[in-house]
Amino acid sequence: MAARPRRLRASRVLAGFGLATLVALVLADLDLAHPDPWLTLRRIGAGLAAPDFGDPGALAYAAALTVAFAVCGVFAGAVSGFVLSFGYAWGPVRALCIAVRSVHELFWALLLLGITGLGPLTGVLAIALPYAGIFAKVFAEYLAEADPAAARALPRRTPPLSRLLWSRLPLALPELGAYTLYRLECGLRSSAVLGFVGLPTLGYLLETDFRQAQYGAAAASLSVYLALILPIRHWMRLRLAPLWLGVSVWLLARHPAPPMGDGPLLRFLSDAVPAPIRAGDWAGLGPWLGRMLGEQALPGITATLILSQVALALAAAIAVTGFPLIVTRVTGRAGALAGHLALVLARSVPDYMLAFLILQVTGPSMLPAILALGLHNGAIIAHLMGRQGDAMTARLRADAPRGLRLAAWELLPRLSGNFFALCLYRWEIIVRDSAILGLLGIATLGFYVDAAVQELRTDRAVLLLVVSALLTLGIDALSGWIRGRMRISAPGMRKAEPEAAEAA
């Protein structure tokens, strides 16, 4: 019998990540490139203080399309993922699901623009494709974890599919429904961000108004988005899902789609073949790959890892300092309510949108991306730790301290395992989002992908997307290995924050 691997101590992991963060800080571009950031910040603040709802019709239509893209995309992803979940244990199906979910929605949108154009189908598919892979994995896990007692009560010769449908599926349905509702919240964030590639959602209005320095109108778009996403669990209920789906399909069917000409799919597939092969120059394939990997992929990977490492460290710092804010015994009822509001706002605004907002103040560098990723992911981790810490206070002894001493000496040591697990879960997501933030002009992998798309070099874009997906999967595998060696997990992680289940 093989000996169990030696446990990896938390102090060594912390020291390793600390050293990596110091190296990344030395290499990171953190300059303030904006000529007068304080003037811009004052103008944005004035716009936020006085939102301009001058065109309520355009705002309402953009909000409706934002919801419609999210509902249709998540529904298509959920149905596809449900079907795929029955065969998820089969290697090819699992590989397909891993491949589609490792590519960010914005990357999918960039690819689909050349096939389906700037129309409703692009937005729906950009959400549905990665979500199908996510749903397949999570649904398969929920079905596998259902109580097996009902399955044992069936006759021995019952086919496996019938056994699954009649025994495990009814038991897992509540969890499947709850997870789908959670994914709708994620889909709403994704739908808003799709506006940054030209789809007519709230993100499109926000970007247009900011680029024109119309900060009051931009504040109105942001306010409408927050009014949609903050109370989503109240207006989006499972029993109303058919109504929302019907209205969304009707709305998207009425939205015009520009003509794409003949054979866009065949044209895309042809352009995706490396240029030397299309020219019949197989000998040139090696030099072409060498140039692409050396001049674009390697610099993009390096910048992505530098950015994501600093952002992960910032997220960890925000989590440690932020989780006590929602623990009633630390900050009191009023303080916990204010802490909840702050963390909910920070995690509700997509990191891409947040980075775009900060970019208007700081100018193009890694700083806005680091701040956005750290704040968004740190708020998610702090929220989960805070909920666990608040529940933990009921089991503490009567003479346990209160305030910051309670957080530092009682809660944080008890939550340290969860803290490491949550940070490692978010690591893969931070790396994936660091790549996509290159679309804002930061030299991560997304920057080179966007340049290839703009130059209509589909073969280069596809190669760089494969590199980005492999990087994400590599970080996920490393994260899983570290968690396994540390023998840690975050209890209730998937149910409390199902986005962590996106890991392969």
C-alpha positions in Angstrom: 0.0 0.0 0.0 1.4 3.4 -1.0 2.3 5.8 1.7 0.1 8.8 2.0 1.8 12.0 0.8 3.2 14.2 3.5 0.8 17.0 4.5 1.7 20.4 3.1 1.8 23.0 5.9 -0.1 26.2 5.7 3.0 28.2 6.7 4.9 26.9 3.6 2.0 27.7 1.3 1.7 31.2 2.7 5.5 31.7 2.4 5.5 30.5 -1.2 2.6 32.8 -2.2 4.1 35.7 -0.3 7.4 35.3 -2.2 5.6 35.0 -5.5 3.6 38.2 -4.7 6.8 40.1 -3.9 8.3 39.1 -7.2 5.0 40.0 -9.0 5.0 43.4 -7.3 8.5 44.2 -8.6 7.5 43.2 -12.1 4.0 44.7 -12.2 3.1 47.9 -14.0 1.5 50.0 -11.3 2.0 53.5 -12.7 -0.7 56.1 -12.7 -0.8 57.0 -16.3 -3.7 59.5 -16.2 -2.6 63.1 -16.3 -5.0 64.3 -13.6 -6.7 61.4 -11.9 -8.2 63.6 -9.1 -10.0 65.8 -11.6 -11.5 62.8 -13.3 -12.4 61.3 -10.0 -14.2 64.5 -8.9 -16.2 64.5 -12.2 -17.1 60.8 -11.8 -18.2 61.5 -8.2 -20.4 64.4 -9.4 -22.0 62.1 -11.9 -22.6 59.4 -9.3 -24.2 62.0 -7.0 -26.5 63.2 -9.7 -27.4 60.4 -12.2 -28.9 61.6 -15.5 -31.9 59.6 -16.5 -32.4 61.7 -19.6 -33.4 58.8 -21.9 -35.4 56.4 -19.7 -36.6 54.5 -22.8 -33.1 53.5 -23.9 -32.2 52.6 -20.3 -35.3 50.4 -20.0 -34.7 48.7 -23.3 -31.0 48.0 -22.5 -32.1 46.6 -19.1 -34.7 44.4 -20.7 -32.1 43.0 -23.2 -29.6 42.5 -20.3 -32.2 40.3 -18.6 -33.2 38.6 -21.8 -29.6 37.6 -22.8 -29.1 36.3 -19.3 -32.3 34.3 -19.1 -32.0 32.7 -22.5 -28.2 32.0 -22.2 -28.6 30.4 -18.8 -31.6 28.4 -19.8 -29.8 27.1 -22.9 -26.7 26.3 -20.8 -28.8 24.6 -18.1 -30.6 22.3 -20.6 -27.4 21.4 -22.4 -25.6 20.9 -19.1 -28.4 18.7 -17.8 -28.2 16.4 -20.8 -24.4 16.3 -20.7 -24.4 15.6 -16.9 -25.7 12.1 -17.6 -22.5 11.3 -19.5 -20.1 13.4 -17.6 -18.2 10.4 -16.2 -17.4 9.5 -19.8 -14.0 10.9 -20.8 -14.9 12.6 -24.1 -17.9 14.3 -22.6 -15.9 15.5 -19.6 -13.2 16.8 -21.9 -15.7 18.7 -24.0 -17.2 20.3 -20.8 -13.8 21.3 -19.5 -12.9 22.9 -22.8 -16.0 25.0 -23.3 -16.1 26.3 -19.7 -12.4 27.2 -19.6 -13.0 30.0 -22.2 -14.5 33.2 -20.8 -17.8 34.5 -22.0 -16.2 37.6 -23.6 -13.7 35.4 -25.5 -16.6 33.4 -26.8 -18.4 36.6 -27.8 -15.3 37.8 -29.7 -15.1 34.5 -31.6 -18.9 34.3 -32.3 -19.0 37.9 -33.8 -17.3 36.5 -36.9 -19.9 33.7 -37.2 -23.3 35.0 -35.9 -22.6 38.8 -36.0 -23.6 41.5 -33.6 -27.0 40.0 -32.9 -29.0 38.2 -30.2 -27.6 34.7 -31.0 -24.0 35.8 -30.2 -25.0 37.0 -26.7 -27.0 33.9 -25.9 -24.3 31.5 -27.2 -21.5 33.4 -25.4 -23.3 32.7 -22.1 -24.7 29.3 -22.9 -21.5 27.6 -24.1 -19.3 28.1 -21.0 -22.3 27.7 -18.7 -23.2 24.3 -20.3 -19.8 23.0 -19.2 -20.3 24.4 -15.7 -23.9 23.1 -15.4 -22.8 19.6 -16.6 -20.1 19.3 -13.9 -22.2 20.6 -11.0 -25.4 18.8 -12.0 -23.4 15.5 -12.3 -22.0 16.1 -8.8 -25.5 16.8 -7.3 -26.9 13.7 -8.9 -24.0 11.5 -7.7 -24.4 12.8 -4.2 -28.1 12.1 -3.9 -29.2 9.5 -1.3 -28.6 6.1 -2.9 -31.3 4.4 -0.8 -34.0 5.1 -3.4 -31.8 3.5 -6.1 -31.3 0.4 -4.1 -35.1 -0.1 -3.8 -35.5 -0.4 -7.5 -35.3 -3.9 -9.2 -31.7 -5.1 -10.0 -32.2 -5.1 -13.7 -33.4 -1.5 -13.9 -31.3 0.3 -16.7 -28.8 2.9 -15.3 -30.6 5.8 -17.0 -34.0 4.8 -15.6 -32.4 4.3 -12.2 -30.9 7.8 -12.3 -34.1 9.5 -13.5 -36.5 7.8 -11.0 -34.3 7.6 -7.9 -31.6 10.3 -7.8 -33.1 13.0 -10.0 -36.2 13.7 -7.8 -33.9 14.0 -4.7 -31.5 16.4 -6.4 -34.1 18.6 -8.1 -34.2 21.3 -5.3 -30.5 21.7 -5.4 -30.5 21.8 -9.2 -33.2 24.5 -9.1 -31.3 26.6 -6.5 -28.1 26.4 -8.4 -29.8 27.4 -11.7 -31.2 30.5 -9.9 -27.7 31.3 -8.7 -26.4 31.0 -12.2 -29.0 33.5 -13.4 -27.4 36.0 -11.1 -24.0 35.2 -12.7 -25.6 35.3 -16.1 -26.9 38.8 -15.5 -23.4 40.0 -14.7 -22.1 38.3 -17.8 -24.9 39.8 -19.9 -24.1 43.3 -18.8 -20.3 42.8 -19.5 -21.1 41.6 -23.1 -22.1 45.2 -23.8 -18.3 46.0 -23.9 -18.0 44.0 -27.2 -20.9 45.9 -28.7 -24.1 44.0 -27.7 -26.8 46.4 -26.6 -26.9 45.7 -22.9 -26.4 48.1 -20.0 -22.6 47.6 -20.3 -22.7 49.1 -23.8 -24.4 52.3 -22.5 -22.0 52.5 -19.5 -19.0 52.2 -21.8 -20.3 54.7 -24.3 -21.2 57.3 -21.7 -17.9 57.0 -19.9 -15.9 57.3 -23.1 -17.9 60.5 -23.9 -17.4 61.8 -20.3 -21.1 61.7 -19.7 -20.7 60.6 -16.1 -24.3 61.4 -15.1 -25.7 59.2 -17.8 -23.1 56.5 -16.9 -24.2 56.6 -13.3 -27.8 56.1 -14.4 -26.8 53.0 -16.3 -24.9 51.7 -13.3 -27.8 52.4 -11.0 -30.2 50.5 -13.2 -27.9 47.6 -13.3 -27.6 47.5 -9.5 -31.4 47.8 -9.2 -31.6 44.7 -11.3 -29.0 42.5 -9.7 -29.2 43.4 -6.0 -32.8 42.2 -5.5 -32.6 39.4 -8.1 -33.4 36.7 -5.6 -36.8 38.4 -5.0 -37.9 39.0 -8.6 -36.4 35.9 -10.2 -38.2 32.8 -8.8 -38.4 29.3 -10.3 -42.2 29.4 -10.6 -41.8 32.6 -12.7 -39.0 31.2 -14.9 -41.3 30.1 -17.8 -42.8 33.7 -17.9 -39.3 35.3 -17.9 -38.1 32.9 -20.6 -41.1 33.5 -22.8 -40.8 37.3 -22.6 -37.0 37.1 -23.1 -37.3 34.9 -26.3 -40.0 37.3 -27.7 -37.8 40.3 -27.0 -34.7 38.9 -28.6 -36.6 37.6 -31.6 -37.7 41.2 -32.2 -34.2 42.6 -31.9 -32.6 43.1 -35.4 -29.5 41.2 -36.3 -27.2 42.5 -39.1 -26.7 40.2 -42.1 -23.5 38.2 -42.2 -23.4 37.2 -45.8 -23.0 33.6 -47.1 -21.1 30.9 -45.3 -19.8 32.7 -42.2 -19.2 29.4 -40.3 -17.2 27.9 -43.2 -15.3 31.1 -43.5 -14.5 31.1 -39.8 -13.4 27.5 -39.8 -11.2 28.2 -42.8 -9.6 31.3 -41.2 -9.0 29.3 -38.0 -6.6 27.1 -39.8 -3.0 28.4 -39.3 -1.9 30.6 -42.1 1.1 28.4 -43.3 -1.2 25.4 -43.6 -3.8 27.4 -45.6 -1.0 28.5 -47.9 0.2 24.9 -48.3 3.5 25.7 -46.5 3.7 23.0 -43.9 7.4 23.7 -43.3 6.4 27.2 -42.2 4.1 26.0 -39.4 6.9 25.5 -36.9 8.4 29.1 -37.3 4.8 30.5 -37.2 4.1 28.7 -33.9 7.5 29.8 -32.6 6.8 33.5 -33.4 3.3 33.3 -31.9 4.3 31.6 -28.7 7.5 33.7 -28.2 6.1 37.1 -29.3 2.6 37.0 -28.0 1.7 33.9 -25.9 4.7 34.0 -23.6 4.5 37.8 -22.8 0.7 37.4 -22.4 1.1 34.5 -20.0 3.7 36.4 -18.0 1.6 39.5 -17.6 -1.5 37.4 -16.8 0.3 35.6 -14.0 1.9 38.8 -12.6 -1.4 40.5 -12.5 -3.3 37.6 -11.1 -0.8 37.0 -8.3 -1.0 40.5 -7.0 -4.8 40.5 -7.3 -4.9 37.2 -5.4 -2.8 38.7 -2.6 -5.1 41.8 -2.5 -8.2 39.6 -2.4 -6.8 37.6 0.5 -6.0 40.8 2.4 -9.5 42.1 1.8 -11.0 38.8 2.9 -9.1 38.8 6.2 -9.9 42.4 7.0 -13.5 42.3 5.6 -15.1 39.2 7.0 -15.4 40.6 10.5 -17.6 43.4 9.1 -20.6 41.1 8.8 -20.2 39.3 12.1 -22.7 40.8 14.5 -20.7 40.1 17.6 -17.8 42.0 16.1 -19.4 45.1 14.6 -22.9 45.1 16.1 -26.2 44.9 14.2 -25.8 48.3 12.4 -22.2 47.6 11.6 -23.0 44.1 10.2 -25.8 45.6 8.1 -23.4 48.2 6.6 -20.8 45.5 6.1 -23.2 43.3 4.2 -24.2 46.2 2.0 -20.5 47.0 1.2 -19.6 43.4 0.4 -22.7 42.8 -1.7 -22.0 45.9 -3.8 -18.4 44.9 -4.3 -19.2 41.4 -5.4 -22.3 42.3 -7.5 -20.4 44.6 -9.9 -18.5 42.4 -12.4 -14.7 42.7 -12.1 -14.4 43.7 -15.8 -16.9 46.6 -15.3 -15.2 47.6 -12.1 -11.8 47.6 -13.9 -13.2 49.7 -16.7 -14.4 52.3 -14.1 -11.1 52.5 -12.3 -9.3 52.7 -15.6 -11.0 56.0 -16.3 -9.2 57.4 -13.2 -5.8 55.7 -13.2 -5.1 55.3 -16.9 -4.0 52.1 -18.6 -1.8 49.9 -16.3 -2.2 46.8 -14.3 -3.4 48.9 -11.3 -7.2 49.0 -12.3 -7.3 45.3 -13.0 -5.5 44.4 -9.8 -7.9 46.6 -7.7 -11.0 45.3 -9.5 -10.1 41.6 -9.2 -8.9 42.0 -5.6 -12.0 43.9 -4.5 -14.5 41.6 -6.3 -13.0 38.3 -5.3 -12.0 39.5 -1.8 -15.6 40.5 -1.2 -16.8 37.1 -2.2 -14.4 35.3 0.1 -15.1 37.8 3.0 -18.8 37.2 2.5 -18.5 33.5 2.8 -16.1 33.6 5.8 -18.2 36.2 7.5 -21.3 34.0 7.3 -19.4 31.1 8.6 -17.9 33.2 11.4 -21.3 34.7 12.4 -22.8 31.2 12.7 -19.7 30.1 14.7 -20.2 32.8 17.4 -23.3 31.0 18.7 -21.1 28.0 19.7 -18.5 30.1 21.5 -18.2 30.2 25.3 -20.1 32.9 27.1 -16.9 34.8 28.2 -15.4 34.9 24.6 -14.2 38.4 23.7 -16.1 40.7 21.4 -15.0 43.2 18.6 -11.7 42.9 16.9 -10.2 40.6 19.5 -13.0 38.1 18.8 -12.2 38.2 15.0 -8.4 38.0 15.5 -8.1 35.5 18.3 -11.2 33.3 18.0 -12.7 33.4 14.5 -9.7 33.8 12.2 -7.7 30.8 13.6 -10.9 28.6 13.3 -11.6 29.8 9.7 -8.0 29.6 8.5 -8.6 26.3 6.7 -11.6 27.7 4.9 -9.7 30.9 4.1 -6.9 28.9 2.3 -9.5 26.8 0.5 -11.5 29.7 -0.7 -8.5 31.6 -1.9 -7.2 28.6 -3.8 -10.7 28.1 -5.3 -10.8 31.7 -6.5 -7.2 31.5 -7.9 -8.2 29.8 -11.1 -11.1 32.3 -11.6 -8.8 35.3 -11.0 -6.3 34.0 -13.6 -9.1 33.5 -16.1 -10.4 37.0 -15.6 -6.9 38.5 -15.6 -6.6 37.1 -19.2 -9.9 38.7 -20.3 -9.0 42.1 -18.8 -6.5 42.4 -21.6 -9.5 43.7 -23.7 -9.1 46.9 -21.7 -5.6 47.5 -23.1 -3.6 45.7 -20.4 -1.0 43.4 -22.0 -2.4 40.1 -20.7 -3.5 37.3 -23.1 -6.7 39.0 -23.8 -4.9 42.0 -25.3 -3.3 39.8 -27.9 -6.6 37.9 -28.6 -8.4 41.2 -29.1 -5.6 42.5 -31.5 -5.9 39.3 -33.5 -9.7 39.6 -33.8 -9.4 43.3 -34.8 -6.9 42.3 -37.5 -9.2 39.4 -38.7 -6.5 36.9 -37.9 -8.7 34.2 -36.6 -6.0 31.6 -36.6 -3.9 33.7 -34.1 -7.0 34.3 -31.9 -7.9 30.6 -31.7 -4.3 29.7 -30.8 -4.1 32.3 -28.1 -7.5 31.2 -26.7 -6.2 27.6 -26.5 -3.2 28.9 -24.6 -5.4 30.9 -22.3 -7.6 27.8 -21.6 -4.6 25.6 -20.9 -3.2 28.2 -18.5 -6.5 28.3 -16.6 -6.7 24.5 -16.5 -3.0 24.3 -15.3 -3.7 26.8 -12.4 -6.8 24.8 -11.5 -4.8 21.6 -11.4 -2.1 23.2 -9.3 -4.7 24.7 -6.9 -6.4 21.3 -6.5 -3.0 19.6 -5.8 -2.2 22.2 -3.1 -5.7 21.8 -1.5 -5.2 18.0 -1.6 -1.8 18.2 0.0 -3.0 20.6 2.6 -6.1 18.4 3.2 -8.4 21.3 3.3 -11.8 22.1 1.8 -14.4 24.8 2.3 -17.6 23.1 3.8 -20.6 24.2 1.9 -18.5 26.0 -0.7 -20.5 24.8 -3.7 -23.8 25.6 -2.2 -22.8 28.9 -0.6 -20.8 30.1 -3.6 -21.4 27.7 -6.5 -19.0 29.7 -8.8 -16.2 27.8 -7.2 -17.6 24.7 -8.8 -16.4 26.0 -12.2 -13.0 24.4 -11.5 -12.5 21.3 -13.7 
